[in-house]
Amino acid sequence: MVNLLELEELIKEAGKWATHLRQDFHRWPELGNEEYRTAERIQWELKNLDIAVVKMLPTGIVGSLKKNQENKTVALRADMDALPIQETVFLPFSSERKGMMHACGHDVHMAIMLGAARVLSKIKNSINGNVKFIFQPAEETTGGAKRMIKRGCLNPKTDYILGLHVKPDLPAGTIGIKYGKVHASSDTFQITVKGKNSHGAYPDLGIDAIVAASQIVTGVQSITARNISPLNSAVISIGTIHGGTAVNLIADTVILEGTIRALDHGSRGFLRNRIKEMAQGVAKAHGAKAEVRFRKGYPVLMNDNLIVDIIKSVAICETAIEKIVELKEPTMGVEDFAYYLERVPGAFFFLGSGYKGRENEGIHSGGFEVDEKCISVGIQMEVMCVLKLLE
């Protein structure tokens, strides 16, 4: 049986320890799949806690507290990668790497999970099961979660999995929860429009790929406006257009690139098919041709509502939690934690990280800051949720 007063002291001590770790991670950010220094530090800390460590990828680490394989296993996950963003906030531990910054709070996520590992390692004899600590690379870029799963991070068995993310628009001390859909799916596409080159003085001798591509851009935007229910959110964004070589030439090739965001599998497939139909049909109407390629991205992140109930019940009982905010709407942003939830019951929740009484800049911004008070809160939530799930 866990002594709650002792546990409270362990969490408080781990919070101070993890805050120093967070500052070290923040000072030395590393991009996706390049988190070598970060991974070495994590391995070193886990081994010092007498936690078994397995290297799943060059920078992917799984720590394990094993008691009895017949008992349940709860996994915690933290992402590790930073972003190619120049930090504009001057802190005692600001990034030492020009053009790189932990602008999405992954330094906080890692520190919190190491803090939780520290606490759980000290009460392991009182834990009624097993705990995995999944440190995953490349959430921001190549979907490191999918590769970690492929390498076996959820094996031999994982019964539940939890993830958290800092949220600067909620003050530190606040927990955000969301039932059901949390994040959208994402796919990217490339449309290559092929026309016929000619001189600008003789447009009738060519097939203008720029004109055709312009009509495709307009047509594609009508898909979400007219082919998707206004009650079902979806987004198509064309982010790049490349075409033409001279001001007085009719371009024969234009390349469009964009993304699709959807909140259900049916809409995701429909949008892909409709974009292809629209691009090819509009191109044909202009005498051109369109080649359409898709690259599958992250799936919809769908929380298990029973696990969200457990997170909520834990937050209600913890004195460090000042407020629980139930988020009503999903976001069209993406998160590769969705891959884990396709395989294991679990939930993703939000950790208020903003400073009270001021406007906090959002994630992926050079001015992003974190009220480090949230670190102890995050440790408390992860520890108590693990214990609750293993009851």
C-alpha positions in Angstrom: 0.0 0.0 0.0 1.4 3.4 -1.0 1.8 6.0 1.8 0.1 9.1 0.4 2.1 11.6 2.6 5.4 9.9 1.5 4.2 10.0 -2.1 3.4 13.7 -1.9 7.0 14.4 -0.7 8.5 12.2 -3.4 6.5 14.0 -6.1 7.6 17.4 -4.7 11.2 16.4 -4.7 10.9 14.9 -8.2 9.4 18.1 -9.5 12.5 20.1 -8.5 14.8 17.5 -10.0 12.8 17.3 -13.2 12.8 21.1 -13.6 16.6 21.0 -13.8 16.4 18.3 -16.4 13.9 20.3 -18.4 16.3 23.2 -18.4 19.1 21.0 -19.7 16.9 19.6 -22.5 15.8 23.1 -23.4 19.3 24.4 -23.6 20.4 21.6 -26.0 17.5 21.0 -28.4 17.8 18.4 -31.2 15.6 17.9 -34.2 13.7 14.8 -35.1 15.7 11.6 -35.5 18.8 13.6 -34.3 18.1 13.4 -30.5 21.4 11.7 -29.7 22.5 13.7 -26.7 19.0 13.8 -25.4 18.7 10.0 -25.7 22.0 9.4 -23.9 20.9 11.6 -21.0 17.6 9.8 -20.7 19.3 6.4 -20.7 21.7 7.5 -18.1 19.0 8.8 -15.8 16.8 5.7 -16.2 19.7 3.4 -15.4 20.5 5.4 -12.3 16.9 4.8 -11.2 17.4 1.1 -11.7 15.0 1.0 -14.6 15.7 -1.5 -17.4 16.4 0.3 -20.7 16.0 -0.9 -24.3 17.0 1.1 -27.3 14.3 0.7 -29.9 15.6 3.2 -32.5 18.8 5.2 -32.8 17.2 7.8 -30.6 14.1 5.9 -29.3 14.2 4.6 -25.7 11.9 2.4 -23.6 12.4 2.1 -19.9 10.6 -0.6 -17.9 9.6 -1.2 -14.3 8.7 -4.9 -14.2 7.0 -6.6 -11.4 4.9 -9.5 -12.7 4.2 -10.0 -16.4 0.9 -11.5 -15.5 -0.2 -8.2 -14.0 -1.3 -5.2 -16.1 1.1 -2.9 -17.8 0.6 0.9 -18.2 2.8 2.9 -20.6 3.6 6.5 -20.5 4.9 8.3 -23.6 7.0 11.5 -24.1 8.1 12.9 -27.4 11.7 14.2 -27.7 12.3 16.3 -30.7 12.7 20.1 -31.0 11.8 22.4 -33.9 13.8 24.5 -36.4 12.7 27.8 -34.8 14.9 30.6 -33.4 14.2 31.3 -29.8 13.3 34.9 -29.1 12.9 34.7 -25.3 16.0 35.2 -23.2 16.2 32.8 -20.3 19.1 31.6 -18.2 18.7 28.3 -20.1 17.8 29.5 -23.5 18.7 27.4 -26.5 22.4 27.2 -27.3 21.7 26.0 -30.8 21.0 28.7 -33.3 17.8 28.1 -35.2 16.6 25.3 -32.9 14.2 25.4 -30.0 11.9 23.3 -27.8 9.0 25.4 -29.0 6.4 22.6 -28.5 7.2 21.6 -24.9 8.8 18.3 -25.6 11.5 19.2 -23.1 8.8 19.5 -20.5 7.2 16.2 -21.5 10.5 14.3 -21.1 11.3 15.9 -17.8 7.8 15.1 -16.4 8.1 11.4 -17.5 11.5 11.1 -16.0 10.1 12.6 -12.8 7.3 10.1 -12.8 9.8 7.3 -13.4 11.8 8.6 -10.4 8.8 8.5 -8.1 7.5 5.1 -9.3 11.0 3.5 -9.0 11.0 4.5 -5.4 7.7 2.9 -4.6 8.0 0.0 -7.0 7.4 -2.6 -4.3 4.0 -1.1 -3.7 3.0 -1.0 -7.4 0.5 -3.6 -8.5 1.8 -4.1 -12.1 4.3 -2.9 -14.7 5.2 0.5 -16.1 6.8 1.4 -19.5 8.3 4.8 -20.2 8.3 5.4 -24.0 10.7 8.2 -25.1 9.9 8.7 -28.8 11.7 10.6 -31.4 10.4 12.6 -34.4 6.8 13.4 -33.4 7.0 16.7 -35.3 8.2 15.2 -38.6 8.2 11.5 -39.5 5.8 10.0 -37.0 8.3 8.3 -34.7 5.4 6.6 -32.8 4.7 4.4 -35.8 8.3 3.2 -36.0 8.5 2.7 -32.2 5.4 0.5 -32.4 6.9 -1.5 -35.3 10.0 -2.1 -33.3 7.9 -3.5 -30.4 7.6 -0.8 -27.8 4.1 -2.1 -26.9 5.3 -5.7 -26.6 5.0 -8.2 -25.0 1.8 -6.5 -23.8 0.6 -3.0 -22.9 -2.9 -2.7 -21.3 -3.1 1.1 -21.2 -1.2 4.1 -22.5 -1.2 7.8 -21.5 0.2 10.9 -23.1 0.2 14.5 -22.2 0.9 17.8 -23.9 1.6 21.3 -22.5 -1.1 23.9 -23.4 0.0 27.5 -23.0 -3.6 28.9 -23.2 -4.4 27.1 -20.0 -2.6 28.4 -16.8 -0.3 26.1 -14.9 -2.2 24.1 -12.4 -5.0 23.4 -14.9 -5.7 20.1 -16.6 -7.5 19.9 -20.0 -9.4 16.8 -20.9 -11.3 15.8 -24.1 -13.6 12.9 -24.7 -13.6 11.2 -28.0 -11.9 12.9 -31.0 -9.0 15.1 -30.0 -6.8 15.7 -33.1 -7.5 15.4 -36.8 -5.9 13.1 -39.3 -3.5 14.5 -41.8 -2.4 13.6 -45.4 -0.3 15.5 -47.9 -0.8 15.6 -51.6 1.1 16.7 -54.7 -0.7 17.7 -57.9 1.5 18.0 -61.0 -0.3 19.8 -63.8 1.1 19.1 -67.3 0.4 21.5 -70.2 2.2 22.6 -73.3 4.9 25.2 -73.5 4.6 28.2 -75.9 5.5 31.8 -76.2 3.3 34.2 -74.3 2.6 36.1 -77.5 1.0 32.9 -79.0 -1.0 31.4 -76.1 -3.2 29.5 -78.6 -0.2 27.3 -79.5 0.2 26.1 -75.9 -1.7 24.7 -73.0 -1.3 27.0 -70.0 -0.6 24.9 -66.9 -0.7 27.9 -64.7 -4.3 28.8 -65.7 -5.3 25.1 -65.2 -3.6 25.0 -61.8 -5.3 28.2 -60.7 -8.7 26.7 -61.4 -7.7 23.5 -59.5 -6.8 25.6 -56.5 -10.2 27.3 -56.6 -12.0 24.0 -57.3 -10.3 22.1 -54.5 -11.4 24.8 -51.9 -15.0 24.2 -52.9 -14.8 20.5 -51.8 -14.9 21.2 -48.1 -17.5 24.0 -48.6 -19.9 22.0 -50.8 -19.1 18.3 -50.4 -18.6 17.9 -46.7 -21.3 18.5 -44.1 -20.9 21.8 -42.3 -21.3 19.8 -39.1 -18.2 17.7 -39.9 -15.0 19.7 -39.9 -12.4 19.2 -42.6 -9.7 21.3 -44.1 -7.8 21.3 -47.4 -4.9 23.7 -47.6 -2.6 24.2 -50.6 0.7 25.5 -49.3 3.0 25.7 -52.2 2.8 26.4 -56.0 5.7 26.1 -58.3 5.6 26.7 -62.0 6.9 28.7 -65.0 10.3 29.7 -66.1 9.9 33.2 -67.7 7.4 36.1 -67.7 6.8 35.7 -71.4 6.4 31.9 -71.7 3.3 29.8 -71.2 4.2 27.3 -68.5 4.0 23.6 -69.3 4.3 22.3 -65.7 2.9 23.5 -62.3 3.3 21.6 -59.0 0.8 22.2 -56.2 1.3 20.8 -52.7 -1.0 20.7 -49.8 -2.5 19.0 -46.8 -5.8 17.4 -45.9 -7.2 17.4 -42.3 -10.3 15.3 -41.3 -11.9 14.0 -38.2 -13.2 10.7 -39.4 -12.0 7.8 -41.6 -14.8 8.2 -44.1 -14.2 11.9 -44.7 -10.5 11.3 -45.0 -11.0 8.8 -47.8 -13.6 10.9 -49.5 -11.4 14.0 -49.6 -8.6 12.1 -51.2 -10.8 10.7 -54.0 -12.6 14.1 -54.5 -9.3 16.0 -54.8 -8.1 13.5 -57.5 -11.4 13.8 -59.4 -11.4 17.6 -59.2 -7.7 18.0 -60.3 -8.0 15.6 -63.2 -11.4 16.9 -64.3 -10.4 20.6 -64.2 -7.1 19.9 -65.9 -8.8 18.0 -68.7 -11.3 20.9 -69.2 -8.2 23.0 -70.0 -6.6 20.5 -72.3 -4.0 19.6 -69.6 -3.4 16.6 -67.5 -3.0 16.2 -63.7 -1.1 13.6 -61.8 -2.1 13.3 -58.1 -0.1 11.7 -55.4 -0.9 11.3 -51.8 1.2 10.6 -48.7 -0.6 9.2 -45.7 0.0 11.0 -42.5 -1.2 10.6 -38.9 -4.6 9.1 -38.1 -7.3 10.7 -36.0 -6.4 10.8 -32.3 -9.4 9.2 -30.5 -9.4 9.0 -26.7 -10.9 6.0 -24.8 -13.6 7.7 -22.8 -13.3 5.3 -19.8 -9.6 6.3 -19.5 -10.5 10.0 -19.7 -12.9 9.3 -16.8 -10.0 7.9 -14.8 -7.8 10.9 -15.6 -10.6 13.2 -14.6 -11.2 11.4 -11.3 -7.5 11.5 -10.5 -7.4 15.3 -11.2 -10.4 15.9 -9.0 -8.6 14.2 -6.1 -5.2 15.9 -6.4 -4.7 19.1 -4.5 -2.2 20.5 -7.0 -4.9 20.6 -9.7 -6.6 24.0 -9.5 -9.1 23.5 -12.3 -10.2 20.8 -14.8 -11.2 22.1 -18.2 -13.3 19.9 -20.4 -12.5 20.8 -24.0 -15.6 20.6 -26.2 -14.2 20.7 -29.7 -11.3 18.7 -31.3 -8.5 20.5 -33.0 -7.5 20.2 -36.6 -3.9 19.9 -35.5 -2.3 16.5 -35.5 -0.4 14.3 -33.0 1.2 10.9 -33.7 0.2 9.6 -30.2 -2.9 8.6 -32.3 -0.9 5.5 -33.5 -0.6 4.2 -30.0 -4.4 4.6 -29.4 -5.1 2.6 -32.5 -3.6 -0.4 -30.7 -4.0 0.2 -27.0 -6.8 1.7 -24.8 -5.6 5.1 -23.5 -6.0 8.8 -23.6 -4.1 12.0 -24.3 -4.7 15.0 -22.0 -3.4 18.6 -21.7 -1.3 20.2 -19.1 -1.8 23.9 -18.5 1.6 25.5 -18.9 0.8 29.2 -19.3 1.5 32.1 -16.9 -1.5 33.5 -15.1 -2.6 37.1 -15.8 -0.8 37.4 -19.2 -1.1 36.5 -22.8 1.0 33.5 -23.5 2.4 32.8 -27.0 1.4 29.5 -28.6 3.4 26.5 -29.4 5.7 26.5 -32.5 6.5 30.2 -31.7 9.9 31.6 -30.9 8.3 33.3 -27.9 6.9 30.2 -26.4 7.4 29.9 -22.7 6.4 27.5 -19.9 5.5 28.2 -16.3 7.6 25.4 -14.7 5.0 25.0 -12.0 3.3 22.7 -14.4 6.1 20.1 -14.1 5.2 18.9 -10.6 1.6 18.9 -11.7 2.4 16.7 -14.7 4.4 14.3 -12.5 1.6 14.0 -10.0 -0.9 13.3 -12.8 1.2 10.6 -14.4 2.1 8.9 -11.2 -1.5 8.9 -9.8 -3.0 7.8 -13.1 -0.6 4.9 -13.3 -1.5 3.8 -9.8 -5.2 4.1 -10.5 -5.0 2.1 -13.7 -3.1 -0.7 -12.0 -5.5 -1.0 -9.1 
